Amino acid sequence: MSRPSLYDPAASQILTDMPDSDHPESPRIHLLRVSLANGDTAALDAFWTRAEAEGSPLVEPIDGDEVHRLVTFVYRAAQPLENITIFPGIGRYADTAFHRMEQLDGTDLWYRTYCVRRDLRAAYHFSPNDPMQRVSELSIAEQEAYYVERARAWITDPLNPNQTAFTPGQAPQSYVELPDAPPQPYIEKRDGVPEGTIEREDIERDPLATGRRIWTYLPPGYDPASGPYPVVLQFDGIISRKLALHTTLDNMIAEGIIPPVVCVMMHNPDRMTELACNDTSTDWLAKDFMPMWRTKYAITDDPASTVVTGMSLGGLASAYCGLRHPDVFGNVLSQSGSYWWRPGETSGSSDGSDWQWLTREFEAAPQLPLRWYMDVGLLEDGTRPAHPTYPSMTAANRRLRDVLVGKGYEVTYAEFNGGHDYVSWRGTIADGLKSLLGSV
């Protein structure tokens, strides 16, 4: 069964169809501009005093429109800047030029206004003195290298108290969360809720790495004699720890939303290789790792109670595990899966195959005993002009969904008004777990 998307292209667009909707004007910015032009020298200080008190971004209603809001990001420059952009921005994913902020003449104020739906939740940085690289024209490997380098210059929004840090070694991110953003009821620790335990183990060697770390979450009251327990294998385990997935599991188990489960959070040292539809890695997981972990913990060998999950390339890898080993992994929980992928693309040496390779593999294969949960952000809409056939993350997920539904798979599919970031994924993973394990 396919659940209806949150996205309604006829009535609920990310940006409105109002004139100049790419660059709408904030009423507060307009008022400031007029006040300064009329000689009100105190207007700028008053603007900043209010912004510091209320926080950033500025959120303003639109007359006659209950669906959208104007959201204005503001930055007070302590010294002259050549430019400042918002990364990745709201819509047109990572289109640096589109998200360039404008300076109000003669002031220290830089700003950028978007017209967005009331359910927006998205993370962002400010990127001062950005090189304005057309990132969309780089290969995937070049993009990765560019972002690692550029991240050293990114800063949070000084006026936004909503900040979070998910990625080890990178600076925190700011995030905007509008009133109708979907609830994330399980992400905060609750008083009185029993807590599971986490056991850490380092594997010295496997086929693709000289070592990797595994964190195994055991539910409250874990007792081997009460097993076997349903099991969740989560890629990018170090991020899972940052996301406090264990807290989400504690809360969901306490409410009876899902049964007690064991969650195996796996670090992927070379994710660009092992998560990109890699046969060696996938076979090792199914034939060696999962049997080995069953000797350590009372976890099931029933694929119907086994979930494999990941974000971005981790979503792609999860789907590939399901394709190659449905006898082990009977449930795929994919968050913003990288289904645009083609062989070699993540290593910078594409073999020239068409994009969406894995979708074509599922299209050609007979229906397998798999159940699905998929989600993707509406702001994950970036394309690559140098490759006219390259699909955005959003488009690629919709295409795989359509193929799966057409072949008869049970698919729960959702789109959230956000980007390719953890601030949304930390909440939507609960939707996926409920969908796949709620009836176990």
Secondary structure in CASP SS format (residue, H / E / C, confidence):
PFRMAT SS
TARGET T0000
AUTHOR 0000-0000-0000
METHOD secondary structure of the structure
MODEL  1
M C 1.00
S C 1.00
R C 1.00
P C 1.00
S C 1.00
L C 1.00
Y C 1.00
D C 1.00
P C 1.00
A C 1.00
A C 1.00
S C 1.00
Q C 1.00
I C 1.00
L C 1.00
T C 1.00
D C 1.00
M C 1.00
P C 1.00
D C 1.00
S C 1.00
D C 1.00
H C 1.00
P C 1.00
E C 1.00
S C 1.00
P H 1.00
R H 1.00
I H 1.00
H H 1.00
L H 1.00
L H 1.00
R H 1.00
V H 1.00
S H 1.00
L H 1.00
A H 1.00
N C 1.00
G C 1.00
D C 1.00
T C 1.00
A C 1.00
A H 1.00
L H 1.00
D H 1.00
A H 1.00
F H 1.00
W H 1.00
T H 1.00
R H 1.00
A H 1.00
E H 1.00
A H 1.00
E H 1.00
G C 1.00
S C 1.00
P C 1.00
L E 1.00
V E 1.00
E E 1.00
P E 1.00
I E 1.00
D C 1.00
G C 1.00
D E 1.00
E E 1.00
V E 1.00
H E 1.00
R E 1.00
L E 1.00
V E 1.00
T E 1.00
F E 1.00
V E 1.00
Y E 1.00
R E 1.00
A C 1.00
A C 1.00
Q C 1.00
P C 1.00
L C 1.00
E C 1.00
N C 1.00
I E 1.00
T E 1.00
I E 1.00
F E 1.00
P C 1.00
G C 1.00
I C 1.00
G C 1.00
R C 1.00
Y C 1.00
A C 1.00
D C 1.00
T C 1.00
A C 1.00
F C 1.00
H C 1.00
R E 1.00
M C 1.00
E E 1.00
Q E 1.00
L C 1.00
D C 1.00
G C 1.00
T C 1.00
D C 1.00
L E 1.00
W E 1.00
Y E 1.00
R E 1.00
T E 1.00
Y E 1.00
C E 1.00
V E 1.00
R E 1.00
R C 1.00
D C 1.00
L C 1.00
R E 1.00
A E 1.00
A E 1.00
Y E 1.00
H E 1.00
F E 1.00
S E 1.00
P E 1.00
N C 1.00
D C 1.00
P C 1.00
M C 1.00
Q C 1.00
R C 1.00
V H 1.00
S H 1.00
E H 1.00
L C 1.00
S C 1.00
I H 1.00
A H 1.00
E H 1.00
Q H 1.00
E H 1.00
A H 1.00
Y H 1.00
Y H 1.00
V H 1.00
E H 1.00
R H 1.00
A C 1.00
R C 1.00
A C 1.00
W C 1.00
I E 1.00
T C 1.00
D C 1.00
P C 1.00
L C 1.00
N C 1.00
P C 1.00
N C 1.00
Q E 1.00
T E 1.00
A C 1.00
F C 1.00
T C 1.00
P C 1.00
G C 1.00
Q C 1.00
A C 1.00
P C 1.00
Q E 1.00
S E 1.00
Y E 1.00
V E 1.00
E E 1.00
L C 1.00
P C 1.00
D C 1.00
A C 1.00
P C 1.00
P C 1.00
Q C 1.00
P C 1.00
Y C 1.00
I C 1.00
E C 1.00
K C 1.00
R C 1.00
D C 1.00
G C 1.00
V C 1.00
P C 1.00
E C 1.00
G C 1.00
T E 1.00
I E 1.00
E E 1.00
R E 1.00
E E 1.00
D E 1.00
I E 1.00
E C 1.00
R C 1.00
D E 1.00
P C 1.00
L C 1.00
A E 1.00
T C 1.00
G C 1.00
R E 1.00
R E 1.00
I E 1.00
W E 1.00
T E 1.00
Y E 1.00
L E 1.00
P C 1.00
P C 1.00
G C 1.00
Y C 1.00
D C 1.00
P H 1.00
A H 1.00
S H 1.00
G C 1.00
P C 1.00
Y E 1.00
P C 1.00
V E 1.00
V E 1.00
L E 1.00
Q E 1.00
F C 1.00
D C 1.00
G H 1.00
I H 1.00
I H 1.00
S H 1.00
R H 1.00
K H 1.00
L C 1.00
A C 1.00
L H 1.00
H H 1.00
T H 1.00
T H 1.00
L H 1.00
D H 1.00
N H 1.00
M H 1.00
I H 1.00
A H 1.00
E H 1.00
G C 1.00
I C 1.00
I C 1.00
P C 1.00
P C 1.00
V C 1.00
V E 1.00
C E 1.00
V E 1.00
M E 1.00
M E 1.00
H C 1.00
N C 1.00
P C 1.00
D C 1.00
R H 1.00
M H 1.00
T H 1.00
E H 1.00
L C 1.00
A C 1.00
C C 1.00
N C 1.00
D H 1.00
T H 1.00
S H 1.00
T H 1.00
D H 1.00
W H 1.00
L H 1.00
A H 1.00
K H 1.00
D H 1.00
F H 1.00
M H 1.00
P H 1.00
M H 1.00
W H 1.00
R H 1.00
T H 1.00
K H 1.00
Y C 1.00
A C 1.00
I E 1.00
T C 1.00
D C 1.00
D C 1.00
P H 1.00
A H 1.00
S H 1.00
T E 1.00
V E 1.00
V E 1.00
T E 1.00
G E 1.00
M E 1.00
S C 1.00
L H 1.00
G H 1.00
G H 1.00
L H 1.00
A H 1.00
S H 1.00
A H 1.00
Y H 1.00
C H 1.00
G H 1.00
L H 1.00
R H 1.00
H C 1.00
P C 1.00
D C 1.00
V C 1.00
F C 1.00
G C 1.00
N E 1.00
V E 1.00
L E 1.00
S E 1.00
Q E 1.00
S C 1.00
G C 1.00
S C 1.00
Y C 1.00
W C 1.00
W C 1.00
R C 1.00
P C 1.00
G C 1.00
E H 1.00
T H 1.00
S H 1.00
G C 1.00
S C 1.00
S C 1.00
D C 1.00
G C 1.00
S C 1.00
D C 1.00
W C 1.00
Q C 1.00
W H 1.00
L H 1.00
T H 1.00
R H 1.00
E H 1.00
F H 1.00
E H 1.00
A H 1.00
A C 1.00
P C 1.00
Q C 1.00
L C 1.00
P C 1.00
L C 1.00
R E 1.00
W E 1.00
Y E 1.00
M E 1.00
D E 1.00
V E 1.00
G E 1.00
L C 1.00
L C 1.00
E C 1.00
D C 1.00
G C 1.00
T C 1.00
R C 1.00
P C 1.00
A C 1.00
H C 1.00
P C 1.00
T C 1.00
Y C 1.00
P C 1.00
S C 1.00
M H 1.00
T H 1.00
A H 1.00
A H 1.00
N H 1.00
R H 1.00
R H 1.00
L H 1.00
R H 1.00
D H 1.00
V H 1.00
L H 1.00
V H 1.00
G H 1.00
K C 1.00
G C 1.00
Y C 1.00
E E 1.00
V E 1.00
T E 1.00
Y E 1.00
A E 1.00
E E 1.00
F E 1.00
N C 1.00
G C 1.00
G C 1.00
H C 1.00
D C 1.00
Y H 1.00
V H 1.00
S H 1.00
W H 1.00
R H 1.00
G H 1.00
T H 1.00
I H 1.00
A H 1.00
D H 1.00
G H 1.00
L H 1.00
K H 1.00
S H 1.00
L H 1.00
L H 1.00
G C 1.00
S C 1.00
V C 1.00
END
